[in-house]
Amino acid sequence: MKDLTRFSPLVFMVAFLGILAGCATGYEKGVKQYRPDNLAAALNELKPLAEQGNRDAQFNLGSLYYQGLGVSQDYQEAVKWMRRAAEQGHVSAQTTLGTIYARGVQGENEKDYPQALMWFIFAAAQGDPNAMEFRDSLVVKMTPAEITQAQKLAREFKPQDVYAKSFRESQSLAEQGDRDAQFNLGVIYYVGQGVPVNYPLALQWFKKAALQGHPQAQYNVGYMYEKGEGTPQDYEEAVKYYRQSAERGNRLAQYVLGSMYEKGQGVTRDEVQALMWYNLAAVQGETKARIARDHVTVWMTPAQITEAQRLSREFKAIDK
């Protein structure tokens, strides 16, 4: 796994995937779309709900304006409704808004990489794999000044009413043992959504969710141990949590676990295990795993490759 230097602790999960300079700019085709069967009925239902603050309705309404379905195409209206949904934590709206700013719309919205990166950061913090991929593709195209600006925007972006409500609800449910709320609370403390950034507390809540089998929380705990965030760096602990997530089918964890086996970080170097995990991640569409798989097989014997393929075929993910 190739990692570039972390630009700031605020850029949550930038190195979770690793950043490859040759990564395709997939975000240019990444605008999510909403196509209801009955446009007239959808618009009649969506508009009042969106105006009342329903974030799903806001996202869907923004999508219709973006595509010009049932309404005149209006990118400004699309961005307005997407932003309202994104400000309430709607992950698809955040990813879509990042895409719009990253690609720009000729004659309407200019490219704005800092805005794009900010939204990808927020969506990636919620575990959206597309946002992670788009974010990593974008970072390598940005100047240090643009990255600094994105970090500043992320720090200063805090609709307190939305985040305060989210924090209260997540904290209450998390304390009752709800694993999704525990994961969300970890994200809130990691990113600093309405509260100061606090890595130790983020790690604490991620661990609670991880113990209940939350795959993304397990992945995040592994990352924080790998990078030494909120805890001393510990590759063995990182591998333990990455493995838990990988065994539940998390493709990113499978890819990173394969990388750690290939490098011998926290485990004895084992190319057979590395290839097995790369295979599993690649089958799920993880591009970097396919690249890593092709690289590692160059140094392996036919018997090792056959064994790795057997292990991949016999793998059964643990129920999430």
Secondary structure as UniProt FT lines:
FT   TURN            9..10
FT   TURN            12..13
FT   HELIX           14..17
FT   TURN            21..22
FT   HELIX           26..29
FT   HELIX           39..51
FT   TURN            52..53
FT   HELIX           55..67
FT   HELIX           75..87
FT   TURN            88..89
FT   HELIX           91..103
FT   TURN            106..108
FT   HELIX           113..125
FT   TURN            126..127
FT   HELIX           129..139
FT   TURN            140..141
FT   HELIX           144..156
FT   HELIX           160..175
FT   TURN            176..177
FT   HELIX           179..191
FT   HELIX           199..211
FT   TURN            212..213
FT   HELIX           215..227
FT   HELIX           235..247
FT   TURN            248..249
FT   HELIX           251..263
FT   HELIX           271..283
FT   TURN            284..285
FT   HELIX           287..297
FT   TURN            298..299
FT   HELIX           302..314
//
